[in-house]
Every structure is written in C-alpha cells, then in structure tokens.
Amino acid sequence: MKVFKKTIALCLVLTVMMSFFGISANAAGNITDRPINIDANNNDGGVPYRSTWERKTDATSVWCENKSTSGGSLSAWVHRTNNTSVSSVYTVDRYYGSWSYNGATKNMKTLPKGTYYYLPNYVYEDGYSYAALGYIMNKEHIAYHIVWSPDSI
C-alpha cells in the first residue's frame, strides 16, 4: 500500500511539473520589439507602408506602439504571408479586409503618439507563417518612432 501511495504521489508531482514546463514553453512567442524609425518628409504622410516580414509563432495579437513624441498619429493593420520575398499589396490579413490606397479597408487602428495597441489578426490560425505591420503616418514633417512585435504576451 505504501508503494502504491508513493507511486501516485510521484505521478502527481511529475504531471504538475510537466504541465508547468509545457505552459512556459508555449507562452514564449516572437515578442522582441522591432523598431521602425522614419522621417515623414513632404510626400510620406498618408502613404501606406509595410514593415519587414517576421515569423508569427502563435495566435496572439500583433503588438504595436507609437513612441513618437512630435505629434503624429499612426494608422496600423496586419499583413500575412508564407513567402517573405512577396511584395504584393494583397497580403492584408482578413480581419482588416483588403488593401486600398488608404491602407486596409476595415478595422484599422489609429494610434496617437505615446499609445500602444494589440492588433487582432488571423495570421497563425489561417496557416500563415509570417506577419508584417502595415502603417500610415498621418502627419508630415515629423519623425516617427514605432515598435512592434508579431506576437504579444
């Protein structure tokens, strides 16, 4: 009977330990901040841009922060692909509709200076491996400092 109780106790301890390590490993996505520093010259404000492609490792939102201090707001959305050499504008995540000359056709988020936002997306759920930040600088003649990550905590 003592051996049986010790075996059960050991199994419980091992199960708890395996659960703990399993959760820790799954919680660590691609959360390193990627900086985007750009000066909005005469023609840059109002033009849609896309960041570099970064690996999307989980189903969390994309995180974006407008760290600009000079006053410009930012409109942001998410792109997706499995081919990082693609330059097509038809990579907008389905949550944001489709691409247009004004950015995405729906659900774009406006980030005033000094704010952050979690951008919902279906990149991972729809089987895509890479995400990029789509953005428009809404004011000219100022410097923008943006940070983003494909996965959030």
C-alpha positions as a Markdown table, in Angstrom:
| # | Residue | x | y | z |
|---|---|---|---|---|
| 1 | Met | 0.0 | 0.0 | 0.0 |
| 2 | Lys | 2.9 | 2.4 | 0.8 |
| 3 | Val | 4.5 | 1.8 | -2.6 |
| 4 | Phe | 1.1 | 2.5 | -4.3 |
| 5 | Lys | 0.7 | 5.8 | -2.5 |
| 6 | Lys | 4.3 | 6.8 | -3.3 |
| 7 | Thr | 3.8 | 6.0 | -6.9 |
| 8 | Ile | 0.6 | 8.0 | -7.1 |
| 9 | Ala | 2.3 | 11.0 | -5.4 |
| 10 | Leu | 5.3 | 10.8 | -7.7 |
| 11 | Cys | 2.9 | 10.7 | -10.8 |
| 12 | Leu | 1.1 | 13.8 | -9.5 |
| 13 | Val | 4.3 | 15.7 | -8.9 |
| 14 | Leu | 5.6 | 14.7 | -12.4 |
| 15 | Thr | 2.3 | 15.7 | -14.0 |
| 16 | Val | 2.3 | 19.1 | -12.3 |
| 17 | Met | 6.0 | 19.7 | -13.4 |
| 18 | Met | 5.3 | 18.7 | -17.0 |
| 19 | Ser | 2.2 | 21.0 | -17.1 |
| 20 | Phe | 4.2 | 23.9 | -15.7 |
| 21 | Phe | 7.0 | 23.5 | -18.3 |
| 22 | Gly | 4.6 | 22.9 | -21.1 |
| 23 | Ile | 2.8 | 26.2 | -20.4 |
| 24 | Ser | 6.0 | 28.1 | -20.1 |
| 25 | Ala | 7.3 | 26.9 | -23.4 |
| 26 | Asn | 4.0 | 27.8 | -25.2 |
| 27 | Ala | 3.8 | 31.2 | -23.7 |
| 28 | Ala | 7.1 | 32.5 | -25.2 |
| 29 | Gly | 6.2 | 33.8 | -28.7 |
| 30 | Asn | 8.1 | 36.1 | -31.1 |
| 31 | Ile | 7.8 | 39.1 | -28.8 |
| 32 | Thr | 11.0 | 41.0 | -29.4 |
| 33 | Asp | 10.3 | 44.7 | -30.3 |
| 34 | Arg | 11.2 | 45.7 | -33.9 |
| 35 | Pro | 11.8 | 49.4 | -34.2 |
| 36 | Ile | 10.8 | 51.5 | -37.2 |
| 37 | Asn | 12.3 | 54.9 | -37.3 |
| 38 | Ile | 11.2 | 57.1 | -40.2 |
| 39 | Asp | 11.0 | 60.8 | -41.1 |
| 40 | Ala | 7.8 | 61.8 | -42.8 |
| 41 | Asn | 9.0 | 64.1 | -45.5 |
| 42 | Asn | 6.8 | 66.1 | -47.8 |
| 43 | Asn | 5.3 | 63.1 | -49.6 |
| 44 | Asp | 5.4 | 60.4 | -46.8 |
| 45 | Gly | 2.4 | 61.3 | -44.8 |
| 46 | Gly | -0.8 | 59.4 | -45.8 |
| 47 | Val | 1.1 | 56.8 | -47.8 |
| 48 | Pro | 0.7 | 53.1 | -46.8 |
| 49 | Tyr | 3.9 | 51.3 | -45.8 |
| 50 | Arg | 4.7 | 47.7 | -44.7 |
| 51 | Ser | 7.4 | 46.6 | -42.2 |
| 52 | Thr | 9.7 | 43.6 | -42.8 |
| 53 | Trp | 8.3 | 40.1 | -42.6 |
| 54 | Glu | 8.7 | 38.5 | -39.1 |
| 55 | Arg | 7.8 | 34.9 | -38.1 |
| 56 | Lys | 4.4 | 34.5 | -36.4 |
| 57 | Thr | 4.6 | 31.7 | -33.8 |
| 58 | Asp | 1.2 | 31.8 | -32.1 |
| 59 | Ala | -2.3 | 33.0 | -32.2 |
| 60 | Thr | -1.8 | 36.2 | -30.1 |
| 61 | Ser | -2.4 | 39.7 | -31.4 |
| 62 | Val | 0.4 | 41.8 | -33.1 |
| 63 | Trp | 1.6 | 44.5 | -30.7 |
| 64 | Cys | 2.4 | 48.0 | -31.9 |
| 65 | Glu | 3.4 | 51.2 | -30.1 |
| 66 | Asn | 3.6 | 54.7 | -31.5 |
| 67 | Lys | 6.6 | 56.1 | -29.5 |
| 68 | Ser | 6.7 | 59.3 | -31.5 |
| 69 | Thr | 7.0 | 62.4 | -29.4 |
| 70 | Ser | 6.5 | 65.0 | -32.1 |
| 71 | Gly | 2.7 | 64.7 | -32.5 |
| 72 | Gly | 1.9 | 62.3 | -35.4 |
| 73 | Ser | -0.8 | 59.6 | -35.2 |
| 74 | Leu | -0.4 | 56.3 | -36.9 |
| 75 | Ser | -2.9 | 54.1 | -38.6 |
| 76 | Ala | -2.0 | 50.4 | -38.4 |
| 77 | Trp | -3.1 | 46.9 | -39.6 |
| 78 | Val | -1.5 | 43.5 | -40.2 |
| 79 | His | -0.3 | 41.7 | -43.3 |
| 80 | Arg | 0.4 | 37.9 | -43.7 |
| 81 | Thr | 2.3 | 35.6 | -46.0 |
| 82 | Asn | 4.2 | 32.3 | -46.3 |
| 83 | Asn | 6.6 | 33.8 | -48.8 |
| 84 | Thr | 8.9 | 36.6 | -47.4 |
| 85 | Ser | 10.0 | 37.7 | -50.8 |
| 86 | Val | 6.5 | 38.8 | -51.8 |
| 87 | Ser | 5.9 | 42.4 | -52.4 |
| 88 | Ser | 2.2 | 42.2 | -53.2 |
| 89 | Val | -0.2 | 44.5 | -51.6 |
| 90 | Tyr | -2.7 | 41.6 | -51.5 |
| 91 | Thr | -1.3 | 40.3 | -48.2 |
| 92 | Val | -3.6 | 42.1 | -45.8 |
| 93 | Asp | -4.9 | 39.9 | -43.0 |
| 94 | Arg | -8.6 | 39.1 | -43.4 |
| 95 | Tyr | -9.5 | 40.9 | -40.2 |
| 96 | Tyr | -8.6 | 44.1 | -41.9 |
| 97 | Gly | -10.5 | 43.5 | -45.2 |
| 98 | Ser | -8.3 | 44.1 | -48.2 |
| 99 | Trp | -5.6 | 46.6 | -49.3 |
| 100 | Ser | -6.5 | 50.1 | -50.5 |
| 101 | Tyr | -4.6 | 53.3 | -51.2 |
| 102 | Asn | -5.8 | 54.4 | -47.8 |
| 103 | Gly | -4.3 | 51.3 | -46.1 |
| 104 | Ala | -6.7 | 48.5 | -45.2 |
| 105 | Thr | -10.5 | 48.6 | -45.9 |
| 106 | Lys | -11.7 | 48.0 | -42.4 |
| 107 | Asn | -10.7 | 47.7 | -38.7 |
| 108 | Met | -7.5 | 49.8 | -39.0 |
| 109 | Lys | -6.4 | 51.1 | -35.6 |
| 110 | Thr | -5.3 | 54.7 | -35.1 |
| 111 | Leu | -2.6 | 55.1 | -32.5 |
| 112 | Pro | -2.0 | 58.7 | -31.3 |
| 113 | Lys | 1.5 | 59.5 | -30.1 |
| 114 | Gly | 2.5 | 57.7 | -27.0 |
| 115 | Thr | -0.1 | 54.9 | -27.3 |
| 116 | Tyr | 0.0 | 51.2 | -28.0 |
| 117 | Tyr | -2.5 | 48.7 | -29.2 |
| 118 | Tyr | -2.9 | 44.9 | -29.7 |
| 119 | Leu | -3.9 | 44.3 | -33.4 |
| 120 | Pro | -6.1 | 41.3 | -33.8 |
| 121 | Asn | -5.4 | 39.0 | -36.7 |
| 122 | Tyr | -5.8 | 35.5 | -38.2 |
| 123 | Val | -2.2 | 35.0 | -39.5 |
| 124 | Tyr | -1.4 | 31.9 | -37.4 |
| 125 | Glu | -5.0 | 30.5 | -37.4 |
| 126 | Asp | -5.1 | 30.7 | -41.2 |
| 127 | Gly | -1.8 | 28.8 | -41.6 |
| 128 | Tyr | 0.5 | 31.7 | -42.5 |
| 129 | Ser | 4.0 | 31.8 | -41.0 |
| 130 | Tyr | 4.9 | 35.5 | -41.3 |
| 131 | Ala | 3.3 | 38.8 | -40.3 |
| 132 | Ala | 4.2 | 42.4 | -41.1 |
| 133 | Leu | 2.9 | 45.7 | -39.8 |
| 134 | Gly | 1.1 | 47.9 | -42.3 |
| 135 | Tyr | 1.0 | 51.5 | -41.3 |
| 136 | Ile | 0.3 | 55.1 | -42.5 |
| 137 | Met | 1.9 | 58.1 | -40.9 |
| 138 | Asn | -0.9 | 60.6 | -40.6 |
| 139 | Lys | 1.2 | 63.7 | -40.4 |
| 140 | Glu | 4.1 | 65.1 | -42.5 |
| 141 | His | 7.4 | 66.9 | -41.5 |
| 142 | Ile | 7.9 | 64.9 | -38.2 |
| 143 | Ala | 9.9 | 61.9 | -37.1 |
| 144 | Tyr | 8.1 | 58.6 | -36.3 |
| 145 | His | 9.4 | 56.0 | -33.8 |
| 146 | Ile | 7.3 | 52.8 | -33.9 |
| 147 | Val | 8.0 | 49.5 | -32.2 |
| 148 | Trp | 6.0 | 46.3 | -33.0 |
| 149 | Ser | 6.2 | 42.5 | -32.5 |
| 150 | Pro | 4.4 | 39.8 | -34.4 |
| 151 | Asp | 3.3 | 38.0 | -31.2 |
| 152 | Ser | 2.2 | 39.5 | -27.9 |
| 153 | Ile | 2.3 | 38.3 | -24.3 |
